[in-house]
């Protein structure tokens, strides 16, 4: 007979929100006020974002675990709160989906001025589907344009729209300023976060556990210990776990393997602390399990019962990763063989559950599918920093076949904030990309909010053009809608490429001639090769130029010095922009030191022949 009891000494919560609504900052405050740090300890901002890319981009990419201990003034004693900080960007939704298996409730942060945003909908939907109750935290109460009442009303409407139960829709509200570490049950904030701590204890249910049942733990995340290798992170759903004990490892296909939990840890603050045992309700990390994967179950050795595996939404965008074939291959990277590339990509599948990797017809390339361009860009940047060199293709959407044999493609709900003087340009751009406007609202701050349904195909490369059109001031967010019938043809990139027609070093003289034809991506003194893209032009066709050309010297001497040639500073693209810029016949060469846009066919003459053939075939059609 199942005998469950409530563990009042523990709470398991996740913090969810739209990008930049203050999740990680709030976690910083919770850790500080729970006195996790020494009084004299220097603590950096966004302490949970330990990944370099997270700090640089200011976003959370990977779900992280921490824990604090606070007093329970009503029941007495101390309560441990396991906290999971989750990404707010939909491209990393796989992280959010699997975290929901570890917790019993969520803190939903909403910006007091902006209200719920597209990613708010995504993360809240996942929490409600799991049956979790939410504490709504109206954050950034110090903003001049804060409208807490509006934010609360819009949040309630969102709960109802997403099918929340009566209990879920009756959510408690805490007002906060995460930066100053203040909170309150009214808009008048107290001097600390104590009202939030008390609301967590009152609202988030203690885990119901059966300590006498056979052991069950679902591996929800993977980490790495410098001394003990890969660590499997998960919540013990039933039974007890001991360090050194024999367990059964149940793989996704049902295969049962004998294992031993060599090292067992629990979370305290930002540290993992080694323990001898843990029990149902605890979130733990286990080291010493080679080859373990997310979604596997660690179970009782004598009575292995699997938990339901983690299911995440399928990828919608893919790219081809291949061995670098440029003339510069092997000069800047540590790892560049097909074997190393294959190993690295398939290793990524162990902890990146939303990613898919498949072999292609050639041994030197692999199709990699993810939740969006950003999802794949983060993988590319991570591999680059690890010393890999490779090349990637233009992103493309993944199509599906409908029940009646019709072709379906992924669609996104697009939300844009821009100024009134750029609205016309943005509307025109989205119209050409098969976007359908759903709503247009004039905001009190003199900005305009646009809501569109757009095929994902129409958004490939859009962000770069959008930021250019809005002079970097516009913001956009997307939310995956689902697969719908094909929207029809979408025009490709409006500009063409300026391409180097020889290998050498770029010169000021050569670049000046090219500059008159368009915008350059490089300056003088840069190593280039034939077929490398060095700029863009408004011409309908690509333009091959000699940017290594030197000024012809004669015996003639002027009494005056040669007039200095001045060049416009080149347009230096980020990795994300370079990926978005790619045309169908282009690749992006990625190395630890550089990334270069290049043509698939490097030889100028051969490329011209192929283009001529393609035009002739199109004319025949």
N, C-alpha and C positions, 0 to 999 in steps of 0.2 A: 504493500500500500504506500502510495506517495505521500510523504510527510513534509510539506513545505513550511518554512517559517520565514519571517521577515528579519533581515539583518539591518537593524537601525543604526549600526555603527558605520555604515557606508552608504554613499550615493554615487551613481555613475551618470555623468551628464556630458553632452556635447554642446559646443558653442557654434551656432550657425548664423550666417548673415550674408548679405550682398557684399561684394568687394568693397573694401575701404569704409565699412560701417563701424569698424572699431573692435573686431573680435580679439585680435592679438594684443591690442593695447589694453583691453579689459582683462585679459589673462595676466598681463604684466601686473595690473593693479591687484588682482586677487592673490597672486603669489606674494607680493610685497606686504599686503595687509594681513596675510596669514603668517607673516614673519618667516617665510621660507629662506630669505637672505639675511646675512649678518648685517648689523647696523652700519658697519664700515665697509660693506662690500659694494664695489662699483658694478652696477647692473646696467647693461646696454638696453636701449629701447627695443621692442619686438623681440624679447629674449627667446620666445618659442620658435622664431624663424631662424633656425640655425644654419639652414642651407644658404650658400652664397647667392644663388639665384633669387631666393626669396627676399633676401635683404636688398639686393640691387633693384628688383622689380617692385618691391613693396607689397607683395602678395604672398599668401600662404599657398604652397603647392602640395605639401605632404601633410597628412593628418599627424598630429603629435599628441603624446600622452604626458600628463603631469598629474600631481596629486597634492592636495593641501589637507591639513587637519584643523578643524575649528571646534569650539565648544558648542554643545547643544544645551542652550539655556533652559529649554522646556523639559526635556527628558533627563538632563544630566549626562555627564560623560563627554567624550570626544567623538567626533564624527569625521571619517576620512571621505573627502570628495575627490573622486577621480574625474579629471577634466580632459576632454579631447578637443583640441583646436582644429577646426576643419577648414578646407579651402572654400572661398566664396565664389570662385569662377566656375562656370558650368563645364569647362573643358576638363576640370579635375573632379567631376561628379562621381567618378569611381571611388575616390577617397571618401566622399560623403556617404555614399550608399553603403559601403562596408562598415563604416564607423557606427551606423545606426544599430548594428547587431550587438554592440558592446554596451550601450547605454540604456537608461530607463526614462530619460527626459532630456529636454534641450533648453538652452537659453537662446532665444531668437532676438538678435540685435537689429534695431531699426533706427536709421538716422532720423532725428527729430525734424529736420528740414526736408529731406528727400522723401521720407516715408518708405514703404516697401518698394523694392526695385525688382527687375527681372530675375536676378539670381535668388532673391528672397523667396520668390515663388518656387523655384527649383528645390532649394534646400528644405523649405517647409513642407513641400509635398512629400519628400522622402521621409521626413519625421512623422507626419500624420499617417502615412501608409503603414508605418511600423507600430502605430497605436500610441506613440509617445505624447505626453502632455508638454506644453511649452510655457515657459516664462517669457513674456515679452518685455524686453529692455529697450526703452526709448532713450537712445544714446545721443550724445552731442547736444545736450540741453543748453550749452553756452553759445550756440550759434545764433547770430543776430536774426536770421530768417527762420529760426526754429518755430514750428507749429505742432506742439505735442498732441493737441486734440485731433487735428487732421491726421497725423501719423497713426494714432490709435484707431480712428474710425476706418482708415484705409486698410489697416492690418486686420481688423475684424472682418471687413468685407472679403479680404483674401482668404481667411480661414473658412468662411462660409462657402466661397467659390470653390475651394479645394476639397469640399466635402467633409470638413471636420465634424466630429461628433459633438453633442451638446456639451459634454464634459471638456473636450479639447477647446471648444470655442469660448468657454468660460475661463479664459486665461488670466492669471494675475499680471499686473503691470508694475514695473519698477522703472523709475526715471533715473538717468545717470549721466555723468560726465566721466568717461573712462580715463581721460588724460589727467584730470585732477583727482581721480579715485574717490568720487563722491556718488552717492545714490540716495534715493528717497522713494517713499510710497506715494508721495504727492510731488508736484513740480518744485516744491521747496526742498532742495537737497540737504542731507545731513553732512557731517564733516568727514564721513568715511563710507565704506561699502557694506556696513553692517546690515542695512535693510535688505540688500541682495542676498547676503549669506543666510539670513533668516528665512527669506522667501524660498530659497533652494531647499532648505531643510523641511519646510512646511509643504512644498508642492511636489518635488521630485520623489516618487515612491521609493522606499528602500527595496533592494532586490529580494525577490522571493526565491528561496533556495531549498534544496533537499540535499543535506550534507551526507546522507547515507546512501544516496543513489550512486550508480556507476559513474565514474569520471567522464565528463564531456567538456571539451574546450574547442571552440572554432577559431582557427588561425585567421585573424583579421588583418594583420599588418606584419611586415618584416622589418627588422632593424639590423644593425651590425655592431658587434662589440669588438673593440680593438684587440682584445686578448682571446676571446672565445668564439669569434666568428659570427655567423648568422644567428639572429635571435627571432623567435616566433612570438608575436604579441597577440593576446586574445583574452577574452573573459571566460572564466570558469563558470559554465552554466549549471553543472551538477557535480556533486561529489567533492572529493579532496585530491590535492596533488602534492606529492613529496619529491624533493630533490633526490636524484639517483634512483627513483622507482621505475619499474618497467611499465610501459604504456603501449597502446596500439595506435599506430598512425594510419588513419583511413584516408586514402587518396580520393580524388574526385571521381575516379572510375570505379570506386568500390574496393580496390585492392587494399588489403590490410597488411601492414609491415610492423614487425616488432621494433620498438625503440626504447630509449631510456632518457628520462629528463635529467641530464647531467647537472645543469645549473638552473636555478629558479630565482627569479627576481620579482619584486613589487616596486611600484613607483612611490617615491617620496620627494616632493618638490620636483626639481628637474633631474634628479638622480635616480638610477636603478639601484636598489638595495638587495643584496643576496639574502635569501631566507631558506629555511629548511622545509617549510610547508605553506600552502595557501588553500583556500576553500572557495566554494561556490559564491559568486558575487564579486570576487576579487578580479582585477585586471592585472595580468602577469606577463612576464617575458621569460621565455625558455631558451637557453643556449645549448649548443651541442647537437642540433638536429640537422644534419647535412641534407640538402636537397629539398627541404620542406617548402611548401607553397601555400599561398593564401587560398582559403576555401577548404583546406584539409581539416580533419577532426583529430584531436588527440583524445583517446578514449581509454576506458578501463581495459587492461590487458586480457582479463578473463571474460569480459562481457562488452565487446566493442560495439557501440551504437553510434552511428554517424549522425551529425547535425546537418540540417539543410545547408547546402553550399551557398556561397555568396553569388547572387546574380546581379549583373549590372547591365545598363543599356548598351546596345551594340554601337561600335564606332560608325562614324558617318563620313570621315575623310581619310584618304590614304595617300601615301607617297612611296616612291621607289627609292630605297637606299642601295647604293652600289659601290663597288671598289673604285677609287679615284683613278681616272684614266687621262688626266691632264698631263701636259709635259712637265709639270712641277711635282708629280707624284713622288712620294718618298722623301721629299726635301724638308718637310715641316712637321710631319707626324711621327708618332711612335708606333702606332698600330694601323696597318693599312691592308692586310691580306683579307681575302674572302673568309678564311677560317676564323680570324679574329673578329671580323665584323659579324659573322653569324653567331659566334659564341656570345658576343655582347648583346645582340638584339634578343636572343632567346633567353638570356639571363634576366633581361628586363621584365619578361613576362611573369617572373616569380613574385614581383611586388607591384607591378603596374597592371591591375586587373582589367582596366578598360582598354588595354592595348592588344592588338593582334599582329602577329608576324607570320608570314607564309613564304615558302620557297617560290621562286619563279622558274621559267624555262631555262634560265642560265644560272650557273653556280655562283656568279659574281654579283648578283642583285637579289633583293628581298623586298616584298611588299609589306609596308608597315602602316597599319590603320589605327586611328585614334579618334577622340571625341571632338577634335577641332584643330585648326592651324596652331593655336597656342600650345595645345597638348603635345603635338609633334615637335614644335620649335624648342620646347623645354628639353625634350629628349635629345635633339640635335646639339643644343648648346652644352648639355651635360656630357655627352660623348666627346665633343670637341675639347672640353676642358680636361678630360681624362687622357687625352693624347691620341685620339683616333682621327684619322683622315679618311674621307669618303665623299661621295657625291649624292645629291638628292634631286628628285624630279619635282616638277610643279605639282602642288596638291590637287587632287581630284576627288569628287564626291563618289560615294558608293551607292549604286542603284540597286533596286530590288524589283522583283516581279510581283504584281498584284494577284489577287485571287482569280481574276478574269484574264490574266495574261498581260495586262497593261503594265507599262514601265513606270515605276515610282521613284521619286527622289526625295531626299531629306529637305525639310523646310525649317526655318528659324523665325521666331518672333523677335523682331529687331526694335530696340528702343534707342532713340537718338535725342540728345540735347544739343542745340546749336543756336546761334544768334539769328535774329530776324533777317539780317542782310545776306545770309548764306542759305536760307531755307530753300529758295528757288533752285539753286545749284544742286543741293542735296536731293530734292524731290526729282529733278531731272535725271540725276545719276541713278537713283533707285528705280525709276521708271524704265530705264534701259536695261536694268538687271531683273526685270519681271517682278519687282516689288509691288505689293498691294497695300495702299495706305489704309489703316484701320482707324486712326485717330490723330488729331493735331490739336495741341493745347498750348495756349500762351501762358507761360509761367509768370508769377509775380515779379521775379528777378529780371524780367525782360528777355528771357530765353524762350525757346520754342521746343516743346516735346513732341516728337513724332513717333508713332507706333506703326510698324509694318509687318506683314507676313512676306518673307522673301525666301526663295529657294537657296539652300546652302551654296549651291553652284554660283549664284549671283553675288555671294559675299566673299568668294575667293578673290583676294587682291583688293577688296573694297576698302579695307581699313586705311591702307596707305594713301589711296586717292581721296578718301574722306578727310583725313587729317590735313592733306594738302589744300583741299577746297575750303576747309574751315580754319586754315592757318594755325592748326594745332590746338584750337580752342574747343572743338566739338568733342563730345563723348558718345560712345555707343556701347550697348550691351545686347547680348543675344541669349535666347532661350530655345532649346530644341523643341519643336512642335510635334514632329513625326514625319512619316512618309506619305506623300501625296502625289497625284499624277503629275507627270512631267509638265513644266511650265512653258516649254517651247525654247527656241534658240536664244542664246544670250551672246551679245557681242563680246569679243575678246578685248585685250588691252588696247587702248586708243593710240599709244605711242609705239614706236619701233626702237630697235637697239642700234647704238653706234658700236661697231665691232672692230677690234684690231686685226689688221691683215698680215702682220708679221710679228715674230718673236724678238724681244729686245727690251730696252729700257725706255720708258716714255720721256719725251723731251718737251720743254716749254714751247719750242717752235712747232713741233708736231701737234701738240695739244691745242695751240692757238687756232690752228686751221680747223680742228675738230669742234672747238668751242663755238665757232660761228654757225655750226649745224645743229646745235642742241645743248643739252646739259651734261657735264662730265661727272663721272663717278670717281675718278682718280686724279692725282696731281703729277707733277714731273718727278723723275727718278724712281718710278715704280716698275718692277719687273712684270712684263706682260708676255702673253703668247698669242699666236695666231688663233682667232676664234673666240678670244676673251671679250666679254662685253665691257666697254669702258664708259658708256654713257647712253643717253636716250635722245631720240629725235622725234619731231612731230611729223616727219615724212611717213608715207604709208608703208614703205619698205625699209628693211634694215640698210644701214650705211656702213660699208667697210672703209676704214681710214688708216693711214700710216701715222701713228702717233709717236713712232720712234724716229721720225725724220729730223735730220739736223739741218741747220741753216748753212747754205752753200757759202764757203769762204773764198774770197778772191784776193788778188794782190792790191786791189783798190783800198785805200784807207781814207776815211773821212776825218776832217779836222775836228769834228764833233764826235762824242762817244755814241755808240749805237744806242738807239732808244730802247730802254728796258721794256721787255714784253711782260705785261701784267695779265694774269689769269683770274677769272672768277673762282673763288674757293669751290672745290668739288662738292657734290652732294654725297655725303658719307651715310650709307644706309646701315641700319641695325640689321641683325639677323632676321627678325620678323619681317622687316620691310623687304629684304632681299628675297625671302621665300614668296612673299606676296607678289613681287615684281615679275617673277619668272613667266616666260612664255612657254608654249607647248614644245617648241624646239630648243629649249634651254635647260641647263642643269645648274645646280649650285655646288661648287667645289667647296668643301668644308675642311679646314685644318685647324690645329691648335692656335695658329698665328693669324690666319686670314680666312675669309670666305670670298669666293670670286664667282660671279655669274659668267657662264660660258655657253657657247652653242654646242648642241649635241655633236654636230659635224664641225670639226675645227677647221678643216681645209677650206679656204675661201672658194676655190674653183669648184670643188666637189659640192659644197653647200649650194652654190649658184645653180648647178645642174639639177640638184634635187628639188630646189624651189621652182625651177622652170617646169619640171615634170609635174609637180603638184598643181601648178596653175593650169597646165594643159588638161589635166584630168578633171579639174573643177569646171573648166570651160566646156568639156564634153558632156558633163553631167547637166 
